[in-house]
Amino acid sequence: MLETVEKIIGTISSAIWPIYLPCVLIVGLFLIIRTFAKIQNSCSKKSKVKFANLIGPASISLGAMIGTGAIIGVLGSLSNLVSQGQARLEAMAIWALIGALVMVPVSYCETLCSKIMGKTPKEYISMLLSPKISLVYAVGFAALYIFGFGGFQFSGMDSVVTIITAEYFSVSLDQIQRFLFIVTPVLLILAVIVLTKKHQIFINSMTYMIGTAVVLYFIFFTIFIVKTNSHIPIYISRMIEGMKNPVNAMMGVPLGFILGMQRVMQTAETGLGALAMSAQESDSEPREAAMISLLPTIVTIFVSIIVTTYIASYGVANGIISYPSDSVTRLKDFFMTASSVTGVFGLFVLSAFTLLSGLTTLLGSYYFLTVLFHNTENTNIAIYLAIMVTAGSLAVFGFNIVFDAVDLLLFIVGGLNITALAIFAVKKWQEYKL
């Protein structure tokens, strides 16, 4: 039964994305042009970014964005790309960066328009489309973040701990042990934080966790790229070569572009409404909030696309990584590549990054749940923890359905949000002159 559902979801997702992506890019370009040519001028004069207004939204956005998917999701796409016949996996990086040239400004537009309206995505979708469609968006977004992205985080943490215990301690954990000793402690940490019901503790937890993870990761990558500087021209040349010889998918859209754009939307969350909801954390002006939203978006794209593809490229070139491969093997090979260059430090940083970024993404999903659904606090906590248990269980006992569901939910959530923003850009923006 589970395998049948996976096949159906995978088939629908594969058929939709080659059609959906051109539509997203066209609507995104239209939204960018309208925003910068018309809508932005309705705001008050450009304000400076204040540090006090930066912490909350940036912590929530960056914490929710950068998770284990920054490594595992991208590695999965690279393996898929190779399995479809692309000889140069580096091509995905350039396709993703081309897509990011459109999607990063969309992040700015999304936050700006949301702040001008003074509404969250659920609220402006209800106003611009319909209340029923806004409910579909809210349920889809909650499922995407808590169930889908949550499943990624649990799976990532599970894989890392399993690899470390097997490779360095010669201990093999079965599924029950992995659930008890990996998933359960994570659930307890999440429960302790949300059950405090103190917003400042919640924000501080995300700030310190994601701050530590990102700083350590940048130090690690700096050391890695310095020691492997001779590979940089090889990486760039293979990127160009792969772009010149794309694998074609439906309607002639290069497969690398599809996978790259999926990863941009999945990791940087452009067009999904997450940045607009994070912006509600402060009283910043529209332009200030829009500028703040660019920081976590750019950092996330760099970490997930450039860093991961470069390390994977080096691993392939040196015979450490071989694609296509299963999820556990490609993650283990990725860790071996890092440790072959930076030693135990690289292994420690990748493990810490996976655990800390995974926790912040899981916490971020609770914040979005409280913004989307105005239930009592106890009700939201109960719903959140129940879905977390489900996501953690599927991560250990049946992860593939979570992976397939994410791509389908990205289409639903992103499509509704970007459509509503386009309608605002055409019809409603003049009503909100400031």
Secondary structure, DSSP 8 states (H G I E B T S, - for coil): -HHHHHHHHHHHHHHHHHHHHHHHHHHHHHHHHHHHHTGGGGS-S-----HHHHHHHHHHHHHHHSSGGGTHHHHHHHHHHHHTT-S-TTHHHHHHHHHHHHHHHHHHHHHHHHHHHT--HHHHHHHHT-HHHHHHHHHHHHIIIIIIIHHHHHHHHHHHHHHHHHHHH-----HHHHIIIIIHHHHHHHHHHHHT--HHHHHHHHHHHHHHHHHHHHHHHHHHHHHTGGGHHHHHHHHHHHHHS--B-GGG-BHHHHHHHHHHHHHH-TTSSHHHHHGGGS---HHHHHHHHHHHHHHHHIIIIIIHHHHHHHHHHTTS--SS--HHHHHHHHHHHHHHHHHHHHHHHHHHHHHHHHHHHHHHHHHHHHHH----HHHHHHHHHHHHHHHHHHHHH-THHHHHHHHHHHHHHHHHHHHHHHHIIIIIGGGG--
